[in-house]
Amino acid sequence: MFKKKLLALLLACTTVFSMVGCSSNEAKKEEAKEPETKKVLRVGVTATYNPWCYKEGEEIVGVDVDILKEVAKRMGDYEIQFEVASFDGMFGLLDAGKVDTVAQQISVTPAREEKYKFSEIYAYNPYKLSVRADDDSINSVEDLKGKRFACQPAGFEKEFIEEYKEKNDPNDEIEVVITEEQRGLVVNQNKADAHSYPVLSFDRMIEEGGLNLKQVGENLYEENNAYPFLKDCDEELYNKFNEALKSMKEDGFLTNLYNEYFGMDISESVMNK
């Protein structure tokens, strides 16, 4: 009887120690597991273009930021990592593969389409001529002959005026002033007579800059805004990004966002409205 009791006691102890050992091993396995890391969507920005992408204190905010945050969420809880650079610098980051895309209300142009592949178009942005408020000599693009038109070294604005001159200015009467400066300031200081500027952002631009400008004439052109990616980019990331952006257009997210910022919907073309 004593032997049977001793054997039972030994078996019980063995079971207890075995259970403790298993629990300890499981705990060690749990500790050894590395924490799950979120996938990162890397975005180059200048963070200087209000209201699309700019800084409030140290926080990067704006229309593009709101869109990208929702895109990242719909992609499956991606984490956005912003890289701040100059306009040319952020494209340099993209070309070097250091970011996945860039954001500053980027326009789709033939030159850019040769180099990048773009996301779904997420905004249609109409432009008008901007001139000094006391200048009544320019009321349309036809009045630019004998005048100076300011534009950036690259972008849709430059392509627009070059194409217009090629078709309509055989005697080269329109002087194109290429500048890195804020074009509204250049016109305000009488270093040029006109430039083109987004209709939606114009009032904010003159208010913040204290500029004495006005917009004249009909819409000159309409930018198609989209996010550029390298042609050999991560295909899975690109497809998820595109599907997320497309769904935001379809379910009214973009419409609501644009109405909140601008009081109008620019998720569809506005040229003929």
ZATINU-703189 format. One line per field, with one value per residue (C-alpha): residue number from 1; residue in one letter; chain; y, z, x. Coordinates in Angstrom, 2 decimals, decimal comma. Example, Ala and Ser with C-alpha at 12.3 -4.5 7.8 and 13.67 -1.06 7.14 Angstrom:
<pts>
num 1|2
residu A|S
chaine A|A
north -4,50|-1,06
up 7,80|7,14
east 12,30|13,67
</pts>
This chain:
<pts>
num 1|2|3|4|5|6|7|8|9|10|11|12|13|14|15|16|17|18|19|20|21|22|23|24|25|26|27|28|29|30|31|32|33|34|35|36|37|38|39|40|41|42|43|44|45|46|47|48|49|50|51|52|53|54|55|56|57|58|59|60|61|62|63|64|65|66|67|68|69|70|71|72|73|74|75|76|77|78|79|80|81|82|83|84|85|86|87|88|89|90|91|92|93|94|95|96|97|98|99|100|101|102|103|104|105|106|107|108|109|110|111|112|113|114|115|116|117|118|119|120|121|122|123|124|125|126|127|128|129|130|131|132|133|134|135|136|137|138|139|140|141|142|143|144|145|146|147|148|149|150|151|152|153|154|155|156|157|158|159|160|161|162|163|164|165|166|167|168|169|170|171|172|173|174|175|176|177|178|179|180|181|182|183|184|185|186|187|188|189|190|191|192|193|194|195|196|197|198|199|200|201|202|203|204|205|206|207|208|209|210|211|212|213|214|215|216|217|218|219|220|221|222|223|224|225|226|227|228|229|230|231|232|233|234|235|236|237|238|239|240|241|242|243|244|245|246|247|248|249|250|251|252|253|254|255|256|257|258|259|260|261|262|263|264|265|266|267|268|269|270|271|272|273
residu M|F|K|K|K|L|L|A|L|L|L|A|C|T|T|V|F|S|M|V|G|C|S|S|N|E|A|K|K|E|E|A|K|E|P|E|T|K|K|V|L|R|V|G|V|T|A|T|Y|N|P|W|C|Y|K|E|G|E|E|I|V|G|V|D|V|D|I|L|K|E|V|A|K|R|M|G|D|Y|E|I|Q|F|E|V|A|S|F|D|G|M|F|G|L|L|D|A|G|K|V|D|T|V|A|Q|Q|I|S|V|T|P|A|R|E|E|K|Y|K|F|S|E|I|Y|A|Y|N|P|Y|K|L|S|V|R|A|D|D|D|S|I|N|S|V|E|D|L|K|G|K|R|F|A|C|Q|P|A|G|F|E|K|E|F|I|E|E|Y|K|E|K|N|D|P|N|D|E|I|E|V|V|I|T|E|E|Q|R|G|L|V|V|N|Q|N|K|A|D|A|H|S|Y|P|V|L|S|F|D|R|M|I|E|E|G|G|L|N|L|K|Q|V|G|E|N|L|Y|E|E|N|N|A|Y|P|F|L|K|D|C|D|E|E|L|Y|N|K|F|N|E|A|L|K|S|M|K|E|D|G|F|L|T|N|L|Y|N|E|Y|F|G|M|D|I|S|E|S|V|M|N|K
chaine A|A|A|A|A|A|A|A|A|A|A|A|A|A|A|A|A|A|A|A|A|A|A|A|A|A|A|A|A|A|A|A|A|A|A|A|A|A|A|A|A|A|A|A|A|A|A|A|A|A|A|A|A|A|A|A|A|A|A|A|A|A|A|A|A|A|A|A|A|A|A|A|A|A|A|A|A|A|A|A|A|A|A|A|A|A|A|A|A|A|A|A|A|A|A|A|A|A|A|A|A|A|A|A|A|A|A|A|A|A|A|A|A|A|A|A|A|A|A|A|A|A|A|A|A|A|A|A|A|A|A|A|A|A|A|A|A|A|A|A|A|A|A|A|A|A|A|A|A|A|A|A|A|A|A|A|A|A|A|A|A|A|A|A|A|A|A|A|A|A|A|A|A|A|A|A|A|A|A|A|A|A|A|A|A|A|A|A|A|A|A|A|A|A|A|A|A|A|A|A|A|A|A|A|A|A|A|A|A|A|A|A|A|A|A|A|A|A|A|A|A|A|A|A|A|A|A|A|A|A|A|A|A|A|A|A|A|A|A|A|A|A|A|A|A|A|A|A|A|A|A|A|A|A|A|A|A|A|A|A|A|A|A|A|A|A|A|A|A|A|A|A|A
north 0,00|2,37|1,71|2,45|5,77|6,70|5,87|7,96|10,88|10,68|10,64|13,67|15,61|14,67|15,94|19,23|19,81|18,93|21,46|24,13|23,36|23,62|26,92|28,25|27,16|28,74|31,97|31,99|31,39|34,34|36,55|35,46|36,55|39,83|42,55|42,92|45,80|47,95|48,36|51,86|54,17|56,67|60,05|62,98|66,45|70,09|70,84|74,46|74,41|75,52|74,06|70,89|70,01|72,37|72,63|73,79|73,99|70,73|68,80|68,23|68,81|69,60|68,09|65,68|64,59|63,83|61,84|59,90|59,02|57,56|55,74|54,19|53,12|51,47|49,76|47,77|50,00|51,15|53,75|56,98|58,27|61,80|62,95|66,75|68,25|70,99|70,47|69,17|67,36|65,30|64,12|63,30|61,10|59,39|58,83|57,30|54,97|56,57|57,35|55,54|58,68|62,45|64,81|68,46|68,48|66,96|67,44|64,71|65,98|64,22|64,69|63,15|60,31|59,30|58,85|57,80|55,90|57,74|56,75|57,35|61,06|62,37|66,06|68,33|71,77|74,77|77,65|81,27|84,19|86,24|89,87|93,02|94,38|97,78|96,27|96,36|95,62|91,85|90,18|86,94|84,89|86,69|89,91|88,47|89,59|92,26|91,13|89,00|85,67|84,17|80,42|77,82|76,03|72,91|71,88|72,23|76,04|76,11|73,47|75,44|78,74|77,04|75,20|78,38|80,38|77,69|77,85|81,52|83,62|83,26|86,56|85,62|88,61|86,95|86,99|83,95|84,76|81,50|81,85|79,82|82,66|82,66|83,81|85,91|87,88|88,31|89,77|91,88|93,40|94,18|91,74|90,07|90,94|87,69|84,11|81,29|80,14|77,61|79,15|77,25|78,51|82,07|83,91|82,15|82,98|86,74|86,91|85,14|86,94|90,37|90,59|93,07|90,67|89,58|86,71|87,42|85,64|82,09|78,98|78,55|74,87|72,19|70,15|66,48|65,70|62,24|60,58|59,54|56,22|54,77|52,52|49,61|50,30|47,70|46,44|45,24|48,61|50,48|48,37|48,67|52,43|52,77|50,64|52,65|55,96|54,69|53,55|56,99|58,59|56,09|56,26|60,09|60,52|62,85|64,80|65,46|66,40|68,90|70,46|70,90|72,59|74,44|74,50|72,58|69,10|68,76|64,96|65,35|67,78|71,31|72,90|72,62|73,25
up 0,00|0,93|-2,41|-4,30|-2,46|-3,12|-6,82|-7,06|-5,35|-7,72|-10,75|-9,45|-8,93|-12,40|-13,92|-12,01|-13,02|-16,62|-16,66|-15,14|-17,70|-20,60|-19,30|-18,95|-22,48|-23,91|-22,09|-23,52|-27,02|-26,59|-25,40|-28,35|-30,88|-32,53|-32,48|-35,75|-37,84|-39,90|-43,57|-44,45|-47,20|-47,77|-49,17|-50,24|-49,52|-49,42|-46,67|-47,87|-50,10|-48,20|-48,23|-49,92|-47,84|-45,27|-41,64|-38,60|-36,02|-36,49|-37,84|-41,58|-42,56|-45,56|-48,28|-49,55|-45,99|-45,22|-48,45|-47,84|-44,27|-45,51|-48,33|-45,85|-43,64|-46,53|-47,72|-44,49|-41,75|-43,51|-41,66|-43,50|-43,31|-44,67|-46,08|-46,38|-49,24|-51,86|-54,87|-57,02|-54,00|-53,35|-56,97|-56,46|-53,52|-55,73|-58,55|-56,06|-54,66|-51,21|-51,21|-52,84|-54,12|-53,66|-52,71|-53,56|-55,77|-58,48|-62,04|-64,67|-67,67|-70,82|-69,68|-66,29|-67,81|-69,76|-66,49|-63,93|-63,72|-61,94|-59,55|-60,20|-60,75|-57,44|-58,23|-61,20|-60,57|-62,77|-63,34|-64,35|-65,17|-62,17|-62,71|-60,63|-59,32|-61,00|-64,40|-66,75|-69,89|-69,44|-69,42|-71,25|-72,50|-75,86|-74,11|-73,09|-76,28|-75,33|-71,69|-69,31|-68,07|-64,95|-64,42|-62,55|-64,23|-64,61|-64,38|-66,19|-66,12|-68,16|-70,58|-71,03|-71,97|-74,24|-76,11|-76,35|-77,72|-80,27|-81,67|-81,16|-80,82|-84,04|-83,43|-79,87|-78,33|-74,99|-72,69|-70,42|-67,06|-65,49|-61,74|-58,55|-56,64|-55,72|-58,99|-57,32|-55,58|-58,87|-60,52|-57,48|-57,62|-61,36|-62,38|-64,58|-65,69|-65,26|-64,13|-63,79|-60,43|-59,11|-58,72|-55,48|-53,73|-55,07|-52,26|-49,65|-51,56|-51,78|-48,20|-46,71|-48,94|-48,71|-52,51|-54,62|-57,38|-59,15|-61,43|-64,90|-67,84|-68,29|-66,97|-68,89|-68,28|-65,76|-64,03|-63,43|-60,05|-59,20|-57,25|-59,26|-58,75|-60,38|-63,31|-61,60|-58,19|-55,76|-57,75|-54,68|-52,94|-56,12|-56,68|-53,06|-53,18|-56,39|-55,17|-51,95|-53,84|-56,30|-53,48|-51,84|-55,04|-55,41|-51,85|-51,62|-49,28|-51,73|-52,49|-48,79|-48,22|-51,10|-50,07|-46,57|-47,83|-50,93|-50,87|-54,16|-55,49|-57,67|-57,75|-61,24|-64,03|-63,45|-66,78|-68,34|-65,22
east 0,00|2,84|4,54|1,32|0,88|4,54|4,16|0,98|2,74|5,69|3,39|1,49|4,73|5,94|2,67|2,89|6,52|5,67|2,80|5,02|7,69|5,22|3,85|7,38|8,27|5,10|5,85|9,38|7,98|5,58|8,45|10,57|7,94|8,89|6,21|4,28|5,59|3,24|3,94|5,14|3,89|6,72|5,66|7,84|6,40|7,48|4,94|4,76|1,67|-1,45|-4,11|-2,86|0,17|1,70|2,76|0,82|3,55|5,44|2,45|2,05|-1,59|-3,78|-5,96|-3,30|-2,52|-6,19|-6,44|-3,24|-4,20|-7,47|-5,67|-3,23|-6,11|-7,96|-4,78|-4,77|-3,42|-0,28|1,77|2,64|6,19|6,66|10,01|10,27|12,29|12,15|9,88|12,75|14,19|11,07|11,08|14,76|13,74|11,15|13,66|16,10|13,42|13,63|9,89|6,97|5,22|5,12|2,29|1,78|-1,30|0,89|-0,36|-0,33|1,68|2,93|6,53|5,83|3,85|6,95|8,83|6,19|2,95|0,17|-2,56|-6,24|-6,95|-8,22|-8,79|-9,47|-8,03|-9,06|-6,61|-7,16|-4,89|-3,76|-2,75|-2,24|-5,54|-4,98|-4,08|-7,08|-5,04|-5,16|-8,55|-7,77|-4,84|-5,13|-4,04|-0,64|1,15|3,65|3,40|5,49|4,13|5,73|6,00|8,02|10,96|8,81|5,18|1,88|1,97|5,18|3,90|0,68|2,35|4,90|2,16|0,06|3,01|3,82|0,28|-0,60|2,55|4,63|6,43|7,42|5,64|4,91|7,94|8,12|9,70|10,92|11,37|11,72|10,04|6,36|4,81|2,12|4,85|6,74|3,62|2,78|6,29|5,87|8,63|6,00|2,48|0,58|0,74|-1,76|-3,06|-5,61|-9,06|-9,69|-6,55|-6,43|-8,23|-6,12|-2,93|-3,56|-4,83|-1,84|0,66|-0,96|-0,87|-2,81|-3,92|-7,09|-8,08|-9,47|-11,06|-12,28|-10,57|-7,31|-6,88|-7,59|-4,93|-5,52|-4,03|-2,71|0,11|3,21|5,01|8,10|7,24|9,01|7,47|6,11|3,12|1,21|1,55|0,58|-2,53|-3,66|-3,08|-5,08|-7,98|-8,18|-8,21|-10,80|-13,10|-12,82|-14,08|-16,91|-18,23|-18,18|-15,20|-13,43|-16,61|-17,20|-13,56|-13,49|-16,79|-15,36|-12,17|-13,39|-17,18|-17,29|-16,61|-13,50|-13,44|-14,94|-14,02|-15,33|-14,29|-17,74|-19,80
</pts>
